[in-house]
Amino acid sequence: MVPAGAGGTYSIIGRSLSFSCTFPNSPEDAQDALQSLGLNGVANLYQDVSGNLFGALNNGTGPSATRNSFFLQSLGLTQSTQSSRPDWNVWAKGSYDAMNGASFNGYQAGIVLGMDYRLDPDTVIGGLLSLGKASYDTSFGGTAGAMDNDGLTLGAYFGKRTGGGLIIDGLLAVSELDYAVSSGTTTGAFDARRYGLSMGVYKSTEIAGYVVEPKATLIFAHEKQDGYTDSTATAVAAKSVSNGRLSLGPKVYLKSENPDMMPWVAVDAEYGWTSNSTVVTGAPNFDDNLSLRAKFGFVHQADAGVLNFDINAGGLGTDVFNSVGASVAYRIEF
């Protein structure tokens, strides 16, 4: 009797017979193993939005001419000077993140265009359009495979600063995605829709002469994937998966001799979970995962706008994955 199940090697022992047989993995295995990575797209979009809102709510750049003036702005103590600022703001950002684990490696890249409007000195609302692509190679049970997707995302966001200087921001996004999966010579393709919800709460304060910004962030994504028939005429049922991540950590703005430049460093503890319980042997398990992410960047006030740059390293302290990424953004008020 032949055992059913995921690809792998099985030993069958009878009364007088013992042998091993290997069953190939299917494209569905790559789909199941890596569908949790869709959360990264939602998280990256939120970081794009939150960085933009920080500047929009803090006198243009956030880090202004001096550390002291920036500190006052971040507490909302210079609201009267913001009434003459332009109400509209446009921004663009590009990002690239490479990720790898014991049985997979790949990248995710995206371009975001956003526009927002300042309702009052402490409230900003806006929308965005994003084009993204992800591509991963896999090796489960000795079989090479891949999972690629590209898609379009529309999102709406807001930022609100309270009277005490606490900033709350959020993003709601919907993505339409096209997937291609493979395992060996077997291939498949399907469409999916991803819903993302992100919120963050933070407040700047001064500690030992430095501006410190503790922040809590919650990222949630729910993806519905259509059913399909692969190239061997095997039917794969429709799937849905939910993923989440809670991040806690401080951001510290460093002193700079350049009045138009504000460098910063940050460290976040990240806890991730997923509803996906179907993982083939040898595939990464992203459920109940705790890791650290270190980040460094700067904000520069240019003549025509504001330039933001950052790099990050994630998956620190876990053997499930590690990642390295970078992004650059430019914002103009009018």
Buried (B, 14 or more C-beta within 10 A) or exposed (E): EEEEEBBBEEEEEEEEEEEEEEBBBBBBBBBBBBBBBBBBBBBBBBBBBBBBBBBBBBBBBBBBEEBEBBBBBBBBEBBEEBEEEEEEBBBBBBBBBBBBBEBBBBBBBBEBEBEBEBEEBBBBBBBBEBEBBBBBBBBBBEBEBBBBBBBEBEBBBBBBBEEEBBBBBBBBBEBEBEBBBBBBEBBBBBBBBBBBBBBBBBBBBBEEEBBBBBBEBBBBBBBEBBEBEBEEEEEBEEBEBBBBBBBEBBBBBBEBEEEBBBBBEBBBBBEBBBEBEBBBBBBBBBBEBEBBBBBBBBBBBEEEBBBBBBEBBBBBEBEBBBBBBBBBBBBBBE
